[in-house]
Amino acid sequence: MTGFIPHGPGDRARTPSNDTSAAPATHARTLAGQARALAEGEVSAQALVERALAHIARTQPTVNAFRLVRAEAALAEARAADLRLAAGERLPLLGVPVAVKDDMDVAGEPTAFGCRGDFPPKSADSEAVRRLRAAGAVIVGKTNTPELGQWPHTEGAAFGETRNPWSAEHTPGGSSGGSAAAVAAGIVPAALGSDGAGSVRIPAAWTNLVGVKPQRGRISTWPEPESFRGITCFGPLARTVADAALLLHVVSGRHPGDRHIPPAVDVRSAATRDPGRLRIALSFRPAFAAVRHRLDPGVRARVLRIAERLAALGHEVAEADPRYGPIGLTFVPRSTAGVREWAERVPQARLLDPRTRANARNGLLLGGGGVQRLARAAEDPLRRRVGEIFRRFDVVLTPTTAVPPLRIGALSGLGSWRTDEAMITACPYNWPWNVLGWPGVSVPAGFVAVGGEGEGLPVGARLSAGAQSPVGAQLPVGAQLLGPADSEPLLISLAAQLEADQRWYERWPPEPGRQG
């Protein structure tokens, strides 16, 4: 049995009342740590799942990370995992509790993708979920996402507001904000999200996590041959690079119906491999998107510090910008066509946000064959143009976002254009890599002091900022490592080297988010 949470913060997920103290806090820290503890008999899968479910119950009224909780089903799967472990079976994640974003199908559960309405249960797992189960993982629930994953916050009439474990006044980002909040709060050690314009990388940056946008097709999007006309992919959110690489490893692979099938790469061992001496381009100039760009000084300072640390680790770092050209002209037709396709599946379309309906109308205009063929045909020239930078450099380093986390409600009440303007102003660095289909990794860059009315917000969003943050509050931001096609192993190796230097996983949000 599952618990579907229709309005979020006011509803508590159904969880068992059993005492969960049998699962030591150390086992809750990492994905690999939990898997190892289970394999060595130090803890049971039932204890870990009970602990995760109890933590959901404690944090759902505040953090509100979950749209749906699979309490009874997850406990049954945990007990089955314990029997398999006792019989000597070993799988990479056997018995480990994880979460998935609510744009992925889980058999027997609805896939609402942030929308209101009565959604029927799915008859089969999506391919990524199937692979997650094949690795032995226990899916405790499906996490919140804004309507059809369109915005860099996680708020909506269907479930309320998902809040950042580092500050209840701020968003964890989006659109994979529920998955990020669940990991940052310590509910699960890792979760799957999806990234169509930074939707894994943005919440990773704003919750002090590692977020991987893999090469297009690395993780199957089946039952969709491709998602949002090829710009969206699934990706892991985790506290450590090794955990992100492990999750990416177990869910990677093709389905016969996939449109995009990249060559196989070894991401898991990359997390323990020295990247060698690399040439790194530091870039603060985003692609042109017809809106004014302003990089928050605190974010800039944190990314510069990451560049300095990379130089201290022996890499050659120099300022240089990719030549993006008119890349935005290929993004909008595909993204809005994807919104239209999803909107047509919603049981009660009248319940959709007016901005969703506007985007769906644009998708109808831009989703025709001629426009889509032009958008696809532009990819190869754009890859050649942007890829010129990789003749001189191995990796591009940018901010993940231009500002610290937005305040809850910052984008509420805005029309479609003002929402898009505010969104692109806050998050201008991610979406070009979705057009190119290339991989990127967001890593924690440190914390920025914020405080005062509307701090860190795009001008168009400040009227919705709400109450002031405490002056001097510290919120996380991120840096983005970007590479050419199939460069996940290189990016993961570099991120792991930086992690060993920065040790960002040691810093946790305050109670009630932290699981102790």
Secondary structure as UniProt FT lines:
FT   STRAND          3..4
FT   HELIX           8..10
FT   TURN            21..22
FT   HELIX           25..28
FT   HELIX           31..39
FT   TURN            40..41
FT   HELIX           45..59
FT   TURN            60..63
FT   STRAND          66..69
FT   HELIX           71..86
FT   TURN            87..88
FT   TURN            92..95
FT   STRAND          97..101
FT   TURN            102..103
FT   TURN            113..114
FT   STRAND          121..122
FT   HELIX           127..134
FT   TURN            135..136
FT   STRAND          138..143
FT   HELIX           147..149
FT   STRAND          155..156
FT   TURN            157..159
FT   STRAND          160..161
FT   TURN            165..166
FT   TURN            168..169
FT   HELIX           177..184
FT   TURN            185..186
FT   STRAND          190..195
FT   TURN            199..200
FT   HELIX           201..206
FT   TURN            207..208
FT   STRAND          210..213
FT   TURN            216..217
FT   TURN            222..223
FT   HELIX           228..230
FT   STRAND          232..238
FT   HELIX           241..251
FT   TURN            256..257
FT   HELIX           269..272
FT   STRAND          279..282
FT   HELIX           297..312
FT   TURN            313..314
FT   STRAND          316..319
FT   HELIX           328..343
FT   TURN            344..345
FT   HELIX           349..351
FT   HELIX           354..366
FT   HELIX           369..377
FT   HELIX           379..387
FT   HELIX           388..391
FT   STRAND          395..399
FT   TURN            408..413
FT   HELIX           416..426
FT   HELIX           431..436
FT   STRAND          440..450
FT   TURN            453..456
FT   HELIX           459..464
FT   TURN            471..472
FT   STRAND          473..482
FT   TURN            485..486
FT   HELIX           488..502
FT   HELIX           504..506
FT   TURN            511..513
//
